Each structure stands twice: as C-alpha cells, then as structure tokens.
C-alpha cells in the first residue's frame, strides 16, 4: 500500500538511489538502466531497501514494515493482515523496538544471472557499499549489524530466501537480508554529502586505458594480472584488501565485509574531497597464498595531476 514519504526519509532514499543520468554501453549508446549514487557490480543493482518503523513512529509514519520502490520512488507499507495466509507470519515476528531500522537486502538472482558462482561476494559488496553510504550521508553515529541470519529475517518478518515458495506464492522474488542500520531519533542527511554522492561516477574503462602508457602503479600490475583486467594498469592509485586463501570461512566472510566497507569509505571520501574518482574491482583470483577480496582503482579528479606524472617531474 503506497504511503507518503516524509521529507527527511525522502532525502535519505534520494541520496542513496536517485541520480539523473543513465548507464551507457561501451559504444556510447544510452541504456534504460538509471545510474545510482551507490555503485553496483555490473550495474545489477540487487539491493533493496526496507524500513521497520518502531513503536515511536517516524515523522508521521505509523509503526510497521515498509518497502522502498527504487524504480518509481514510492514507499509501500506491508499489510500485515494479508501475510499469514501466504505463509508470512510477520505478526509473530514483530520486533519490540521503539527505533526505526533501515534493512538492506539483496535479490540474489540479479547478480547470479550474470556472475554465477562468483556472485556471493558481490551480494556483500553491493550491500556494504550501500550500508557505508547511509553512514556517509548521516554523520551521526549509527548502530549497524550484518547478516545473513535469523535476527535480520525476524526483523523483516520474511522466510529464508532458500524457501522460494512462500515468496513466489505472493509474486515476489526471494531476498536475503544482509545489513541493518538503526536510525537515531534526530538523524539528518548532510546536503553537501548527498550532492557529492549524487554526482559520483566510476571512471569509464576507456579513461584507464588511455593512461596505460604511464609507468604502472605496482599494485595495479598485481591486480591486473590476477583479475585479467588490463585496464587497471592505467590507474593512478590502487588500494587492495586481502585475506589468507586458506583462512576459515568465517574469517573470509568477515574480510569481505571489511574490505568493501573500507573501499566504499575511501570512494565516497574521495568524491567529497573532489580529489579522487574510484572504480571498484572484483573477480580477483588468489595468488601467493592470499586472496585479494576487493580493490579500488583510482584516477585523479579534474584539476589534480597524476601521481606518477608528479613523481616523474620531481625526478
């Protein structure tokens, strides 16, 4: 059921998901895929935004569960009375909290259809970039948590994504809740940060390729070799995050979350400062006993010199 979006909440949703432009194909053809402030691997955009309004309400919104429609910019309230009949007993799982919580989920099929067995780190990647964007836009300290797990499913009152039938019976696609951000009563969106994020764009591959004639940054050489993505050689700066290849699964999962959260912070801070433009890199194979879980290829923003050029000028 559509409801009016309070102005403060609208500023947060717009800051995360609304940009004026559309993605282009390599030949310059404009697609129908709208660009968004928060990056997504392969522009798959599997992240969905839910809102759980606690007993205190939020700017006129009644307590309950809501879903934000990214495509149309609408906020939809879930009707609790309709859900038990289709196997969604959300009344039994209703959270006893006064606060409002933003919950980020992924529709796994959107990334799996393109990346297959390589999709699972990208589910975390896209949610980590979105979660960090919330913290970037709202400068107050925020309490966050990550999943997957029963606590986040209970917060949303949804079945497991692996149990597809309850979802399909309602004409829905399974979602995996992966992160939650508790919103304090006095939160606000920083207008300057929102503007910076709205104008953020990953540099095109052609921009990196045009710069490959310079001496490559050492980490760029390693990432280009392990990922098979030669364009990385044109990066002015490359940041990487890695974990031992034989680490326990729990440690690897934690490292994947940490890598993408740190990369997102670096990406957004570079945009805010006007100094760096960043392009995330995934799909990197393990080498020398370590797995680079994520990397960030960076080019200087307009008006800033290439680091390697400056080094050569001083040599």
ChimeraX attribute file (.defattr): number of C-alpha atoms within 10 A of each C-alpha:
attribute: neighborCount
match mode: 1-to-1
recipient: residues
	/A:1	10
	/A:2	13
	/A:3	11
	/A:4	12
	/A:5	18
	/A:6	13
	/A:7	10
	/A:8	13
	/A:9	16
	/A:10	16
	/A:11	18
	/A:12	20
	/A:13	21
	/A:14	16
	/A:15	25
	/A:16	23
	/A:17	21
	/A:18	20
	/A:19	18
	/A:20	10
	/A:21	14
	/A:22	13
	/A:23	15
	/A:24	15
	/A:25	8
	/A:26	10
	/A:27	6
	/A:28	8
	/A:29	10
	/A:30	13
	/A:31	12
	/A:32	10
	/A:33	14
	/A:34	16
	/A:35	22
	/A:36	25
	/A:37	24
	/A:38	26
	/A:39	25
	/A:40	21
	/A:41	18
	/A:42	10
	/A:43	15
	/A:44	20
	/A:45	22
	/A:46	20
	/A:47	24
	/A:48	19
	/A:49	22
	/A:50	22
	/A:51	24
	/A:52	26
	/A:53	22
	/A:54	20
	/A:55	15
	/A:56	15
	/A:57	16
	/A:58	19
	/A:59	12
	/A:60	10
	/A:61	16
	/A:62	13
	/A:63	19
	/A:64	19
	/A:65	22
	/A:66	23
	/A:67	19
	/A:68	18
	/A:69	15
	/A:70	18
	/A:71	10
	/A:72	7
	/A:73	14
	/A:74	17
	/A:75	23
	/A:76	18
	/A:77	21
	/A:78	15
	/A:79	12
	/A:80	15
	/A:81	11
	/A:82	12
	/A:83	17
	/A:84	12
	/A:85	8
	/A:86	13
	/A:87	15
	/A:88	19
	/A:89	17
	/A:90	22
	/A:91	12
	/A:92	10
	/A:93	15
	/A:94	17
	/A:95	19
	/A:96	9
	/A:97	13
	/A:98	14
	/A:99	18
	/A:100	22
	/A:101	22
	/A:102	21
	/A:103	27
	/A:104	25
	/A:105	27
	/A:106	24
	/A:107	19
	/A:108	20
	/A:109	17
	/A:110	16
	/A:111	25
	/A:112	17
	/A:113	11
	/A:114	13
	/A:115	16
	/A:116	10
	/A:117	10
	/A:118	13
	/A:119	19
	/A:120	13
	/A:121	17
	/A:122	25
	/A:123	25
	/A:124	24
	/A:125	27
	/A:126	26
	/A:127	31
	/A:128	27
	/A:129	22
	/A:130	25
	/A:131	25
	/A:132	21
	/A:133	24
	/A:134	21
	/A:135	17
	/A:136	20
	/A:137	24
	/A:138	19
	/A:139	13
	/A:140	15
	/A:141	11
	/A:142	14
	/A:143	12
	/A:144	16
	/A:145	15
	/A:146	20
	/A:147	16
	/A:148	15
	/A:149	13
	/A:150	14
	/A:151	15
	/A:152	21
	/A:153	21
	/A:154	16
	/A:155	20
	/A:156	24
	/A:157	22
	/A:158	22
	/A:159	21
	/A:160	17
	/A:161	18
	/A:162	10
	/A:163	10
	/A:164	14
	/A:165	16
	/A:166	19
	/A:167	20
	/A:168	12
	/A:169	11
	/A:170	12
	/A:171	9
	/A:172	11
	/A:173	15
	/A:174	22
	/A:175	23
	/A:176	23
	/A:177	30
	/A:178	22
	/A:179	22
	/A:180	24
	/A:181	20
	/A:182	17
	/A:183	21
	/A:184	14
	/A:185	13
	/A:186	6
	/A:187	15
	/A:188	16
	/A:189	21
	/A:190	16
	/A:191	14
	/A:192	11
	/A:193	21
	/A:194	22
	/A:195	16
	/A:196	19
	/A:197	26
	/A:198	21
	/A:199	15
	/A:200	23
	/A:201	16
	/A:202	15
	/A:203	16
	/A:204	13
	/A:205	15
	/A:206	11
	/A:207	13
	/A:208	21
	/A:209	15
	/A:210	11
	/A:211	18
	/A:212	16
	/A:213	10
	/A:214	14
	/A:215	14
	/A:216	17
	/A:217	17
	/A:218	11
	/A:219	18
	/A:220	25
	/A:221	17
	/A:222	17
	/A:223	27
	/A:224	17
	/A:225	16
	/A:226	17
	/A:227	16
	/A:228	13
	/A:229	17
	/A:230	17
	/A:231	19
	/A:232	30
	/A:233	27
	/A:234	27
	/A:235	29
	/A:236	24
	/A:237	22
	/A:238	24
	/A:239	16
	/A:240	17
	/A:241	18
	/A:242	16
	/A:243	19
	/A:244	17
	/A:245	17
	/A:246	11
	/A:247	14
	/A:248	9
	/A:249	10
	/A:250	9
	/A:251	13
	/A:252	18
	/A:253	16
	/A:254	12
	/A:255	20
	/A:256	22
	/A:257	20
	/A:258	17
	/A:259	21
	/A:260	26
	/A:261	22
	/A:262	16
	/A:263	24
	/A:264	26
	/A:265	17
	/A:266	17
	/A:267	24
	/A:268	25
	/A:269	18
	/A:270	19
	/A:271	22
	/A:272	20
	/A:273	11
	/A:274	16
	/A:275	16
	/A:276	21
	/A:277	23
	/A:278	27
	/A:279	21
	/A:280	21
	/A:281	21
	/A:282	18
	/A:283	19
	/A:284	19
	/A:285	15
	/A:286	16
	/A:287	13
	/A:288	7
	/A:289	10
	/A:290	15
	/A:291	19
	/A:292	25
	/A:293	27
	/A:294	26
	/A:295	24
	/A:296	24
	/A:297	27
	/A:298	24
	/A:299	24
	/A:300	18
	/A:301	17
	/A:302	10
	/A:303	8
	/A:304	11
	/A:305	13
	/A:306	16
	/A:307	15
	/A:308	16
	/A:309	13
	/A:310	10
	/A:311	9
	/A:312	9
	/A:313	8
	/A:314	7
	/A:315	6
